[in-house]
Amino acid sequence: MTVVHNCGPGVLRHPPPENMDGLVLLDGIRLGNTARFLSLQTTVLECKRNRDTPGKGVLNLLNHSCVKGKRRGHILIYNNNTGRKSLSFTVPKTEDYEVWLARLRYACNWQVDRHYALGREIGKGGFGSVVRAKTTAGEDVAVKIINVKNRAPHEMHLIFKEIELLPRIAHPNIVKVHDIFIDEEESTVSIVMELLRGGDMLDFVNDYGPLTEEKARTVMRQLFAALHYLHSQGIVHRDVKPENILSRGGDKFTIALTDFGLADEVSDGEFVVADRGMKSSAGTVGYMAPEIILNQSHTSAVDLWACGVVLFILLSGKKPFWGSNEQIIAKTLSVDIDFGREFKLISAEAVSLLKSLINGRPHKRLTARTALLHKWFAPNAHRVVSRSKSPRILWRKVQIGTMFLMTFQRRMSEFSSGSGSGSFRLDTPSPMSIIDISIRNTSEAE
């Protein structure tokens, strides 16, 4: 396993152990052949004849303990599971002894369960699982445990790219990462993050319907700010979707972007020429920009396309591209957007922003910075739609109408089969007409 070492020691609470190497005197080897070159790489200790020769033996220090020996400069390493000694050696230089001891002890304890009490599972996916955990101080955190065993090379690239990028990121609208642990024996990567209790935006829309423009504006302003920060750091998220926009809990509309499992870097910020852009298919169908579907080189503009899809969902309660995966891909490539009746109740500024994001030509899309300057975010620049005509109220009316329709169909079935009790008026208004009237009246009022 290749280990990334530039994990931002200024950010992580327990950064990876520092690498170290040097000559030591191993115990148990005949006089005249005792000197060996030890190399500590994160948690792996390798023994060599000299710096340039291949390693003769490798010891993973996880689940081991490092103690002082009785002799001057003597260090012993024990296996915690068996209690047996795994290695013992003497550091010849007095000034190096305490450094070796401290770094070896730190490496032996660089495990997620040494610093966090892992609890119940709160999420699961193709990557692995997410569990709830507590720090020694009692702080609740979330731990994403990624199983890296038997992963394809491109998956390993993304996993270690995530490990490399996360410690470099610090923004109020991005989920904060506290620690990253790599366990080579268990073939796992554990990412410790702040625990957000408010759920995600997709669940919110599914439960409560579309957001008002004011609330959608609040969410999108934070999302664009997070992406502007990422893009300025040369990072492209590539999986922006409502499920990855989490609420901080106290205020449902204070959000944080999460899940950097598909993130990657671009070399020249927001604008990258095609032959230097990224070329790999990544993302979620329905949110992927056309250039990703076509497996073309792409830039940070793919995140802005996804932002357009997110905004569409927040305002209308439905996706702009729907159907089977094949149909969604075809509609995405043709930029076939269904602006339904709901958008008759949406301001022209919001629709303008949507069209500037869901644009088939990447260079024509707004950037995260210019999106924040769009007139939809200007104070009092948007058309005010009364609450009685909002898509949220319309969504609730349609939901109630749908429930009435199901009851109507059940009663009709009972009546036709003779199982219904009492009389049934045949002039009862059709529930479909009720739904249609509620939609038509709100549209006509415009």
C-alpha positions as a Markdown table, in Angstrom:
| # | Residue | x | y | z |
|---|---|---|---|---|
| 1 | Met | 0.0 | 0.0 | 0.0 |
| 2 | Thr | 1.3 | 3.4 | -0.9 |
| 3 | Val | 1.0 | 5.8 | 1.9 |
| 4 | Val | 0.6 | 9.6 | 1.5 |
| 5 | His | 2.8 | 11.5 | 3.9 |
| 6 | Asn | 1.8 | 15.1 | 3.3 |
| 7 | Cys | -1.4 | 14.9 | 5.4 |
| 8 | Gly | -1.2 | 18.4 | 6.8 |
| 9 | Pro | 0.1 | 18.1 | 10.4 |
| 10 | Gly | -1.2 | 21.5 | 11.1 |
| 11 | Val | -4.8 | 20.3 | 10.6 |
| 12 | Leu | -5.2 | 16.8 | 11.8 |
| 13 | Arg | -5.4 | 16.1 | 15.6 |
| 14 | His | -3.2 | 13.0 | 15.2 |
| 15 | Pro | -1.1 | 13.4 | 12.0 |
| 16 | Pro | 0.7 | 10.4 | 10.5 |
| 17 | Pro | 4.0 | 9.4 | 12.2 |
| 18 | Glu | 7.0 | 11.2 | 10.9 |
| 19 | Asn | 9.4 | 9.1 | 8.8 |
| 20 | Met | 12.8 | 8.4 | 10.2 |
| 21 | Asp | 15.9 | 6.2 | 9.4 |
| 22 | Gly | 19.3 | 5.5 | 10.7 |
| 23 | Leu | 21.9 | 2.9 | 11.7 |
| 24 | Val | 21.2 | 0.8 | 14.8 |
| 25 | Leu | 22.7 | -2.4 | 16.4 |
| 26 | Leu | 20.2 | -5.3 | 16.2 |
| 27 | Asp | 20.2 | -7.8 | 19.1 |
| 28 | Gly | 20.9 | -11.5 | 18.3 |
| 29 | Ile | 23.3 | -11.0 | 15.4 |
| 30 | Arg | 27.0 | -12.2 | 15.6 |
| 31 | Leu | 29.6 | -9.8 | 16.5 |
| 32 | Gly | 31.0 | -7.9 | 13.5 |
| 33 | Asn | 27.7 | -8.0 | 11.6 |
| 34 | Thr | 25.4 | -6.1 | 14.0 |
| 35 | Ala | 24.8 | -2.8 | 12.2 |
| 36 | Arg | 21.6 | -2.5 | 10.3 |
| 37 | Phe | 19.8 | 0.4 | 8.7 |
| 38 | Leu | 16.2 | 0.9 | 10.1 |
| 39 | Ser | 13.7 | 2.9 | 8.1 |
| 40 | Leu | 10.4 | 4.0 | 9.7 |
| 41 | Gln | 7.7 | 4.8 | 7.1 |
| 42 | Thr | 4.5 | 5.9 | 8.9 |
| 43 | Thr | 3.8 | 2.7 | 10.8 |
| 44 | Val | 6.1 | 0.3 | 9.0 |
| 45 | Leu | 9.6 | -0.5 | 10.2 |
| 46 | Glu | 12.0 | -1.9 | 7.6 |
| 47 | Cys | 15.4 | -3.4 | 8.2 |
| 48 | Lys | 18.1 | -3.1 | 5.5 |
| 49 | Arg | 21.9 | -3.8 | 5.3 |
| 50 | Asn | 22.3 | -0.2 | 4.2 |
| 51 | Arg | 20.2 | 2.7 | 2.9 |
| 52 | Asp | 20.2 | 1.6 | -0.8 |
| 53 | Thr | 19.7 | -2.2 | -0.5 |
| 54 | Pro | 16.2 | -3.9 | -0.5 |
| 55 | Gly | 14.6 | -4.5 | 2.9 |
| 56 | Lys | 15.4 | -7.8 | 4.7 |
| 57 | Gly | 12.4 | -7.6 | 7.0 |
| 58 | Val | 9.3 | -5.5 | 7.5 |
| 59 | Leu | 7.4 | -5.0 | 10.8 |
| 60 | Asn | 4.0 | -3.2 | 11.0 |
| 61 | Leu | 4.0 | -1.4 | 14.4 |
| 62 | Leu | 0.2 | -1.3 | 14.8 |
| 63 | Asn | -0.9 | -3.5 | 17.7 |
| 64 | His | 2.7 | -3.3 | 19.1 |
| 65 | Ser | 4.2 | -1.5 | 22.1 |
| 66 | Cys | 7.6 | 0.2 | 22.3 |
| 67 | Val | 9.5 | 0.3 | 25.7 |
| 68 | Lys | 12.9 | 1.3 | 27.0 |
| 69 | Gly | 15.4 | -1.5 | 27.6 |
| 70 | Lys | 17.7 | -1.8 | 30.6 |
| 71 | Arg | 20.8 | -0.9 | 28.7 |
| 72 | Arg | 21.6 | 2.6 | 27.5 |
| 73 | Gly | 20.1 | 3.3 | 24.1 |
| 74 | His | 18.2 | -0.1 | 24.2 |
| 75 | Ile | 14.6 | -0.3 | 22.7 |
| 76 | Leu | 12.3 | -3.3 | 22.7 |
| 77 | Ile | 9.1 | -3.8 | 20.6 |
| 78 | Tyr | 6.5 | -6.3 | 21.7 |
| 79 | Asn | 3.4 | -7.7 | 19.9 |
| 80 | Asn | 0.3 | -6.8 | 22.0 |
| 81 | Asn | -1.6 | -9.8 | 20.8 |
| 82 | Thr | 1.0 | -12.5 | 21.7 |
| 83 | Gly | 3.1 | -10.7 | 24.3 |
| 84 | Arg | 6.2 | -11.8 | 22.5 |
| 85 | Lys | 9.2 | -9.6 | 21.6 |
| 86 | Ser | 9.1 | -8.7 | 17.9 |
| 87 | Leu | 12.3 | -6.7 | 17.7 |
| 88 | Ser | 15.0 | -5.2 | 20.0 |
| 89 | Phe | 18.0 | -3.0 | 19.1 |
| 90 | Thr | 20.3 | -0.4 | 20.4 |
| 91 | Val | 20.6 | 3.2 | 19.1 |
| 92 | Pro | 24.4 | 4.0 | 19.2 |
| 93 | Lys | 24.0 | 7.8 | 19.2 |
| 94 | Thr | 22.6 | 9.1 | 22.5 |
| 95 | Glu | 21.1 | 12.2 | 20.8 |
| 96 | Asp | 19.1 | 9.9 | 18.5 |
| 97 | Tyr | 17.7 | 7.6 | 21.2 |
| 98 | Glu | 14.8 | 9.7 | 22.6 |
| 99 | Val | 13.8 | 10.7 | 19.0 |
| 100 | Trp | 13.6 | 7.0 | 18.0 |
| 101 | Leu | 11.7 | 6.1 | 21.1 |
| 102 | Ala | 9.1 | 8.9 | 20.7 |
| 103 | Arg | 8.5 | 8.3 | 17.0 |
| 104 | Leu | 8.2 | 4.5 | 17.5 |
| 105 | Arg | 5.8 | 4.9 | 20.4 |
| 106 | Tyr | 3.7 | 7.3 | 18.4 |
| 107 | Ala | 3.6 | 4.9 | 15.4 |
| 108 | Cys | 2.5 | 2.0 | 17.6 |
| 109 | Asn | -0.4 | 4.0 | 18.9 |
| 110 | Trp | -1.5 | 5.5 | 15.5 |
| 111 | Gln | -4.8 | 3.7 | 15.4 |
| 112 | Val | -8.3 | 5.0 | 15.3 |
| 113 | Asp | -9.5 | 2.9 | 18.2 |
| 114 | Arg | -6.6 | 4.2 | 20.4 |
| 115 | His | -8.0 | 7.7 | 20.2 |
| 116 | Tyr | -11.8 | 7.2 | 19.5 |
| 117 | Ala | -14.4 | 4.8 | 21.1 |
| 118 | Leu | -16.2 | 3.4 | 18.0 |
| 119 | Gly | -20.0 | 3.0 | 18.3 |
| 120 | Arg | -22.9 | 1.9 | 16.2 |
| 121 | Glu | -23.1 | 2.1 | 12.4 |
| 122 | Ile | -25.0 | 5.1 | 11.1 |
| 123 | Gly | -24.4 | 4.7 | 7.4 |
| 124 | Lys | -23.2 | 2.2 | 4.8 |
| 125 | Gly | -22.2 | 2.3 | 1.1 |
| 126 | Gly | -20.0 | 0.8 | -1.5 |
| 127 | Phe | -17.0 | 2.4 | 0.1 |
| 128 | Gly | -17.5 | 0.8 | 3.5 |
| 129 | Ser | -19.4 | 2.2 | 6.5 |
| 130 | Val | -19.8 | 5.2 | 8.8 |
| 131 | Val | -19.9 | 4.7 | 12.5 |
| 132 | Arg | -20.6 | 7.1 | 15.4 |
| 133 | Ala | -17.7 | 7.5 | 17.8 |
| 134 | Lys | -16.5 | 9.5 | 20.8 |
| 135 | Thr | -13.3 | 11.2 | 21.6 |
| 136 | Thr | -11.7 | 10.7 | 25.0 |
| 137 | Ala | -13.2 | 14.1 | 25.9 |
| 138 | Gly | -16.7 | 12.9 | 25.1 |
| 139 | Glu | -17.1 | 14.7 | 21.8 |
| 140 | Asp | -19.3 | 13.0 | 19.2 |
| 141 | Val | -17.7 | 12.4 | 15.8 |
| 142 | Ala | -18.4 | 10.3 | 12.7 |
| 143 | Val | -15.8 | 7.8 | 11.4 |
| 144 | Lys | -15.9 | 6.8 | 7.7 |
| 145 | Ile | -14.2 | 3.4 | 7.4 |
| 146 | Ile | -13.1 | 2.5 | 3.9 |
| 147 | Asn | -12.2 | -1.0 | 3.0 |
| 148 | Val | -9.3 | -0.9 | 0.5 |
| 149 | Lys | -8.8 | -4.6 | 0.0 |
| 150 | Asn | -9.0 | -5.8 | -3.6 |
| 151 | Arg | -9.8 | -2.3 | -4.9 |
| 152 | Ala | -9.2 | -1.5 | -8.6 |
| 153 | Pro | -6.2 | 0.8 | -9.3 |
| 154 | His | -8.5 | 3.8 | -10.2 |
| 155 | Glu | -10.4 | 3.3 | -6.9 |
| 156 | Met | -7.2 | 3.3 | -5.0 |
| 157 | His | -6.2 | 6.5 | -6.7 |
| 158 | Leu | -9.4 | 8.2 | -5.6 |
| 159 | Ile | -9.1 | 6.9 | -2.0 |
| 160 | Phe | -5.6 | 8.2 | -1.6 |
| 161 | Lys | -6.4 | 11.4 | -3.4 |
| 162 | Glu | -9.2 | 11.9 | -0.8 |
| 163 | Ile | -6.7 | 11.2 | 2.0 |
| 164 | Glu | -4.3 | 13.7 | 0.5 |
| 165 | Leu | -6.9 | 16.5 | -0.1 |
| 166 | Leu | -9.0 | 16.4 | 3.0 |
| 167 | Pro | -6.4 | 17.7 | 5.5 |
| 168 | Arg | -5.8 | 20.7 | 3.2 |
| 169 | Ile | -9.4 | 21.8 | 3.3 |
| 170 | Ala | -10.7 | 24.2 | 5.9 |
| 171 | His | -14.0 | 26.1 | 5.2 |
| 172 | Pro | -17.1 | 26.7 | 7.4 |
| 173 | Asn | -19.3 | 25.1 | 4.7 |
| 174 | Ile | -17.3 | 22.0 | 4.3 |
| 175 | Val | -17.4 | 19.1 | 6.8 |
| 176 | Lys | -14.3 | 19.3 | 9.0 |
| 177 | Val | -12.0 | 16.3 | 9.1 |
| 178 | His | -10.3 | 15.7 | 12.4 |
| 179 | Asp | -8.1 | 12.6 | 11.7 |
| 180 | Ile | -7.1 | 10.1 | 9.1 |
| 181 | Phe | -5.7 | 6.6 | 10.1 |
| 182 | Ile | -4.3 | 4.0 | 7.7 |
| 183 | Asp | -4.3 | 0.4 | 8.9 |
| 184 | Glu | -2.3 | -1.8 | 6.5 |
| 185 | Glu | -2.9 | -5.0 | 8.3 |
| 186 | Glu | -6.7 | -4.6 | 8.3 |
| 187 | Ser | -6.6 | -2.9 | 4.8 |
| 188 | Thr | -8.7 | 0.0 | 6.0 |
| 189 | Val | -8.6 | 3.8 | 6.0 |
| 190 | Ser | -10.5 | 5.6 | 8.8 |
| 191 | Ile | -11.5 | 9.2 | 8.2 |
| 192 | Val | -12.7 | 10.9 | 11.4 |
| 193 | Met | -15.1 | 13.9 | 10.8 |
| 194 | Glu | -17.4 | 16.2 | 12.7 |
| 195 | Leu | -20.8 | 14.7 | 13.3 |
| 196 | Leu | -23.6 | 16.6 | 11.7 |
| 197 | Arg | -27.1 | 15.8 | 13.0 |
| 198 | Gly | -29.4 | 17.7 | 10.7 |
| 199 | Gly | -29.7 | 15.2 | 7.8 |
| 200 | Asp | -29.2 | 16.0 | 4.1 |
| 201 | Met | -31.0 | 18.2 | 1.7 |
| 202 | Leu | -32.5 | 15.4 | -0.3 |
| 203 | Asp | -34.2 | 14.0 | 2.8 |
| 204 | Phe | -35.4 | 17.5 | 3.7 |
| 205 | Val | -37.0 | 18.1 | 0.2 |
| 206 | Asn | -38.5 | 14.6 | 0.2 |
| 207 | Asp | -40.1 | 15.2 | 3.7 |
| 208 | Tyr | -41.1 | 18.8 | 3.4 |
| 209 | Gly | -41.2 | 19.6 | -0.3 |
| 210 | Pro | -39.4 | 22.4 | -2.3 |
| 211 | Leu | -37.7 | 25.2 | -0.5 |
| 212 | Thr | -38.9 | 28.8 | -0.8 |
| 213 | Glu | -36.6 | 30.9 | -2.9 |
| 214 | Glu | -35.3 | 32.7 | 0.2 |
| 215 | Lys | -34.3 | 29.4 | 1.8 |
| 216 | Ala | -32.9 | 28.0 | -1.5 |
| 217 | Arg | -30.8 | 31.2 | -1.8 |
| 218 | Thr | -29.4 | 30.7 | 1.7 |
| 219 | Val | -28.4 | 27.1 | 0.9 |
| 220 | Met | -26.9 | 27.9 | -2.6 |
| 221 | Arg | -25.0 | 30.9 | -1.3 |
| 222 | Gln | -23.1 | 28.6 | 1.1 |
| 223 | Leu | -22.6 | 25.9 | -1.5 |
| 224 | Phe | -21.2 | 28.3 | -4.0 |
| 225 | Ala | -18.9 | 29.7 | -1.3 |
| 226 | Ala | -17.6 | 26.2 | -0.5 |
| 227 | Leu | -17.0 | 25.4 | -4.2 |
| 228 | His | -15.3 | 28.8 | -4.8 |
| 229 | Tyr | -12.9 | 27.9 | -2.0 |
| 230 | Leu | -12.2 | 24.4 | -3.3 |
| 231 | His | -11.7 | 25.6 | -6.9 |
| 232 | Ser | -9.3 | 28.3 | -5.7 |
| 233 | Gln | -7.3 | 25.4 | -4.1 |
| 234 | Gly | -7.3 | 23.5 | -7.3 |
| 235 | Ile | -9.8 | 20.9 | -6.1 |
| 236 | Val | -12.9 | 19.7 | -8.0 |
| 237 | His | -15.5 | 17.8 | -5.9 |
| 238 | Arg | -17.2 | 15.9 | -8.8 |
| 239 | Asp | -20.1 | 14.6 | -6.7 |
| 240 | Val | -22.1 | 17.6 | -5.7 |
| 241 | Lys | -25.7 | 16.4 | -5.0 |
| 242 | Pro | -28.3 | 17.0 | -2.3 |
| 243 | Glu | -27.3 | 13.8 | -0.4 |
| 244 | Asn | -23.8 | 15.3 | 0.0 |
| 245 | Ile | -25.1 | 18.6 | 1.4 |
| 246 | Leu | -25.6 | 18.2 | 5.1 |
| 247 | Ser | -27.4 | 20.4 | 7.6 |
| 248 | Arg | -25.6 | 21.4 | 10.8 |
| 249 | Gly | -28.7 | 20.6 | 12.9 |
| 250 | Gly | -29.6 | 23.8 | 14.8 |
| 251 | Asp | -30.4 | 25.7 | 11.6 |
| 252 | Lys | -31.6 | 23.4 | 8.9 |
| 253 | Phe | -30.3 | 25.8 | 6.3 |
| 254 | Thr | -26.7 | 26.1 | 7.5 |
| 255 | Ile | -25.0 | 23.5 | 5.4 |
| 256 | Ala | -21.7 | 21.7 | 4.9 |
| 257 | Leu | -20.5 | 19.9 | 1.8 |
| 258 | Thr | -19.2 | 16.4 | 2.4 |
| 259 | Asp | -18.0 | 13.2 | 0.7 |
| 260 | Phe | -14.8 | 13.9 | -1.3 |
| 261 | Gly | -14.5 | 10.3 | -2.5 |
| 262 | Leu | -14.5 | 11.4 | -6.1 |
| 263 | Ala | -12.6 | 14.6 | -5.7 |
| 264 | Asp | -9.5 | 15.3 | -7.8 |
| 265 | Glu | -7.1 | 18.1 | -8.5 |
| 266 | Val | -6.7 | 20.4 | -11.5 |
| 267 | Ser | -3.4 | 22.1 | -12.2 |
| 268 | Asp | -4.4 | 25.6 | -13.2 |
| 269 | Gly | -7.3 | 26.4 | -11.0 |
| 270 | Glu | -10.7 | 26.9 | -12.5 |
| 271 | Phe | -9.6 | 27.0 | -16.1 |
| 272 | Val | -7.7 | 24.0 | -17.5 |
| 273 | Val | -7.0 | 23.3 | -21.2 |
| 274 | Ala | -8.4 | 20.0 | -22.5 |
| 275 | Asp | -5.2 | 18.1 | -22.8 |
| 276 | Arg | -4.3 | 18.9 | -19.2 |
| 277 | Gly | -7.7 | 18.4 | -17.8 |
| 278 | Met | -8.9 | 15.3 | -15.9 |
| 279 | Lys | -10.2 | 12.4 | -17.9 |
| 280 | Ser | -12.1 | 9.8 | -15.9 |
| 281 | Ser | -15.8 | 9.1 | -15.5 |
| 282 | Ala | -16.9 | 10.1 | -12.0 |
| 283 | Gly | -20.1 | 11.2 | -10.4 |
| 284 | Thr | -23.8 | 10.3 | -10.1 |
| 285 | Val | -26.2 | 9.8 | -13.0 |
| 286 | Gly | -28.5 | 12.8 | -13.1 |
| 287 | Tyr | -25.9 | 15.2 | -11.7 |
| 288 | Met | -23.0 | 14.4 | -14.1 |
| 289 | Ala | -22.2 | 17.1 | -16.6 |
| 290 | Pro | -22.2 | 16.0 | -20.3 |
| 291 | Glu | -18.4 | 16.1 | -20.6 |
| 292 | Ile | -18.1 | 13.6 | -17.8 |
| 293 | Ile | -20.6 | 11.3 | -19.4 |
| 294 | Leu | -18.6 | 11.5 | -22.6 |
| 295 | Asn | -15.4 | 10.8 | -20.7 |
| 296 | Gln | -13.9 | 14.0 | -21.8 |
| 297 | Ser | -11.3 | 16.2 | -20.1 |
| 298 | His | -13.1 | 18.4 | -17.6 |
| 299 | Thr | -12.6 | 21.1 | -15.1 |
| 300 | Ser | -14.3 | 22.7 | -12.1 |
| 301 | Ala | -17.2 | 23.6 | -14.4 |
| 302 | Val | -18.6 | 20.1 | -13.7 |
| 303 | Asp | -19.4 | 21.2 | -10.2 |
| 304 | Leu | -21.4 | 24.1 | -11.4 |
| 305 | Trp | -23.5 | 21.9 | -13.6 |
| 306 | Ala | -24.3 | 19.8 | -10.6 |
| 307 | Cys | -25.1 | 23.0 | -8.6 |
| 308 | Gly | -27.7 | 23.8 | -11.3 |
| 309 | Val | -29.3 | 20.3 | -10.8 |
| 310 | Val | -29.3 | 20.9 | -7.0 |
| 311 | Leu | -31.0 | 24.3 | -7.3 |
| 312 | Phe | -33.6 | 22.8 | -9.7 |
| 313 | Ile | -34.4 | 20.2 | -7.1 |
| 314 | Leu | -34.5 | 22.6 | -4.2 |
| 315 | Leu | -36.9 | 24.9 | -6.0 |
| 316 | Ser | -39.2 | 22.4 | -7.6 |
| 317 | Gly | -38.9 | 19.2 | -5.6 |
| 318 | Lys | -38.1 | 17.1 | -8.6 |
| 319 | Lys | -35.1 | 16.4 | -10.8 |
| 320 | Pro | -34.5 | 18.1 | -14.2 |
| 321 | Phe | -33.6 | 14.8 | -15.8 |
| 322 | Trp | -35.7 | 11.7 | -15.0 |
| 323 | Gly | -36.4 | 8.2 | -16.3 |
| 324 | Ser | -34.1 | 5.2 | -16.6 |
| 325 | Asn | -30.3 | 5.7 | -16.5 |
| 326 | Glu | -30.2 | 5.6 | -20.3 |
| 327 | Gln | -33.0 | 8.2 | -20.6 |
| 328 | Ile | -31.4 | 10.5 | -18.0 |
| 329 | Ile | -28.1 | 10.3 | -19.9 |
| 330 | Ala | -29.8 | 11.1 | -23.2 |
| 331 | Lys | -31.6 | 14.1 | -21.7 |
| 332 | Thr | -28.4 | 15.3 | -20.0 |
| 333 | Leu | -26.5 | 15.2 | -23.3 |
| 334 | Ser | -29.2 | 17.1 | -25.1 |
| 335 | Val | -29.7 | 19.4 | -22.1 |
| 336 | Asp | -33.4 | 18.5 | -22.3 |
| 337 | Ile | -34.8 | 20.3 | -19.2 |
| 338 | Asp | -38.4 | 20.1 | -18.2 |
| 339 | Phe | -39.4 | 23.5 | -16.7 |
| 340 | Gly | -42.8 | 22.4 | -15.6 |
| 341 | Arg | -45.7 | 24.3 | -14.0 |
| 342 | Glu | -43.7 | 24.7 | -10.8 |
| 343 | Phe | -41.4 | 27.2 | -12.6 |
| 344 | Lys | -44.2 | 29.5 | -13.4 |
| 345 | Leu | -44.1 | 30.3 | -9.7 |
| 346 | Ile | -40.3 | 30.8 | -9.7 |
| 347 | Ser | -38.7 | 34.2 | -10.2 |
| 348 | Ala | -37.1 | 35.0 | -13.6 |
| 349 | Glu | -33.8 | 35.6 | -11.8 |
| 350 | Ala | -33.8 | 32.0 | -10.4 |
| 351 | Val | -34.5 | 30.5 | -13.8 |
| 352 | Ser | -31.8 | 32.7 | -15.3 |
| 353 | Leu | -29.3 | 31.3 | -12.8 |
| 354 | Leu | -30.4 | 27.8 | -13.5 |
| 355 | Lys | -29.9 | 28.2 | -17.3 |
| 356 | Ser | -26.4 | 29.7 | -16.6 |
| 357 | Leu | -25.5 | 26.6 | -14.7 |
| 358 | Ile | -27.2 | 23.8 | -16.6 |
| 359 | Asn | -25.4 | 24.7 | -19.8 |
| 360 | Gly | -24.1 | 22.1 | -22.2 |
| 361 | Arg | -21.0 | 24.2 | -23.0 |
| 362 | Pro | -18.6 | 24.2 | -19.9 |
| 363 | His | -16.9 | 27.5 | -20.8 |
| 364 | Lys | -20.4 | 29.2 | -20.9 |
| 365 | Arg | -21.3 | 28.1 | -17.3 |
| 366 | Leu | -20.8 | 30.5 | -14.5 |
| 367 | Thr | -18.0 | 29.9 | -12.1 |
| 368 | Ala | -18.6 | 29.6 | -8.4 |
| 369 | Arg | -17.4 | 33.2 | -7.9 |
| 370 | Thr | -19.6 | 34.7 | -10.7 |
| 371 | Ala | -22.6 | 32.6 | -9.5 |
| 372 | Leu | -22.4 | 34.5 | -6.2 |
| 373 | Leu | -22.5 | 37.7 | -8.1 |
| 374 | His | -25.7 | 36.7 | -10.1 |
| 375 | Lys | -28.7 | 39.0 | -9.8 |
| 376 | Trp | -30.7 | 36.3 | -8.0 |
| 377 | Phe | -28.4 | 36.9 | -4.9 |
| 378 | Ala | -28.9 | 40.7 | -5.1 |
| 379 | Pro | -31.1 | 42.1 | -2.3 |
| 380 | Asn | -34.7 | 42.7 | -3.5 |
| 381 | Ala | -33.8 | 41.8 | -7.1 |
| 382 | His | -36.1 | 38.8 | -7.2 |
| 383 | Arg | -39.8 | 38.7 | -7.8 |
| 384 | Val | -41.7 | 37.9 | -4.6 |
| 385 | Val | -44.1 | 35.0 | -4.9 |
| 386 | Ser | -46.8 | 34.8 | -2.3 |
| 387 | Arg | -46.7 | 31.9 | 0.1 |
| 388 | Ser | -50.1 | 30.6 | -1.2 |
| 389 | Lys | -48.7 | 30.3 | -4.7 |
| 390 | Ser | -45.3 | 28.8 | -3.8 |
| 391 | Pro | -44.1 | 25.5 | -5.2 |
| 392 | Arg | -43.9 | 24.2 | -1.6 |
| 393 | Ile | -47.7 | 24.8 | -1.1 |
| 394 | Leu | -48.4 | 23.5 | -4.5 |
| 395 | Trp | -46.4 | 20.4 | -3.7 |
| 396 | Arg | -48.4 | 19.8 | -0.6 |
| 397 | Lys | -51.7 | 20.2 | -2.5 |
| 398 | Val | -50.6 | 17.7 | -5.0 |
| 399 | Gln | -49.5 | 15.3 | -2.2 |
| 400 | Ile | -52.9 | 15.7 | -0.5 |
| 401 | Gly | -54.6 | 15.2 | -3.9 |
| 402 | Thr | -52.6 | 12.0 | -4.5 |
| 403 | Met | -53.7 | 10.6 | -1.2 |
| 404 | Phe | -57.3 | 11.5 | -2.0 |
| 405 | Leu | -57.0 | 9.7 | -5.4 |
| 406 | Met | -55.7 | 6.6 | -3.7 |
| 407 | Thr | -58.7 | 6.6 | -1.4 |
| 408 | Phe | -61.1 | 7.3 | -4.3 |
| 409 | Gln | -59.7 | 4.4 | -6.3 |
| 410 | Arg | -60.0 | 2.0 | -3.3 |
| 411 | Arg | -63.6 | 3.1 | -2.7 |
| 412 | Met | -64.4 | 2.6 | -6.4 |
| 413 | Ser | -62.9 | -0.8 | -6.3 |
| 414 | Glu | -65.0 | -1.8 | -3.3 |
| 415 | Phe | -68.1 | -0.3 | -4.9 |
| 416 | Ser | -67.7 | -2.2 | -8.2 |
| 417 | Ser | -67.0 | -5.5 | -6.4 |
| 418 | Gly | -70.0 | -5.0 | -4.1 |
| 419 | Ser | -67.8 | -5.1 | -1.0 |
| 420 | Gly | -68.4 | -1.4 | -0.2 |
| 421 | Ser | -70.9 | -0.5 | 2.5 |
| 422 | Gly | -73.6 | 2.2 | 2.1 |
| 423 | Ser | -74.3 | 4.3 | -0.9 |
| 424 | Phe | -71.8 | 6.0 | -3.3 |
| 425 | Arg | -72.5 | 9.2 | -5.1 |
| 426 | Leu | -71.5 | 8.9 | -8.8 |
| 427 | Asp | -71.3 | 12.7 | -9.1 |
| 428 | Thr | -68.4 | 13.0 | -6.6 |
| 429 | Pro | -65.7 | 15.2 | -8.1 |
| 430 | Ser | -62.8 | 13.4 | -9.6 |
| 431 | Pro | -59.6 | 13.7 | -7.5 |
| 432 | Met | -57.6 | 14.2 | -10.6 |
| 433 | Ser | -59.7 | 17.3 | -11.4 |
| 434 | Ile | -59.1 | 18.6 | -7.9 |
| 435 | Ile | -55.3 | 18.3 | -8.4 |
| 436 | Asp | -55.6 | 19.9 | -11.8 |
| 437 | Ile | -57.7 | 22.7 | -10.6 |
| 438 | Ser | -55.3 | 23.5 | -7.7 |
| 439 | Ile | -52.4 | 23.6 | -10.2 |
| 440 | Arg | -54.3 | 25.5 | -12.9 |
| 441 | Asn | -55.7 | 28.1 | -10.5 |
| 442 | Thr | -52.2 | 28.9 | -9.1 |
| 443 | Ser | -50.8 | 29.1 | -12.6 |
| 444 | Glu | -53.7 | 31.4 | -13.9 |
| 445 | Ala | -53.2 | 33.7 | -10.9 |
| 446 | Glu | -49.8 | 34.5 | -12.2 |
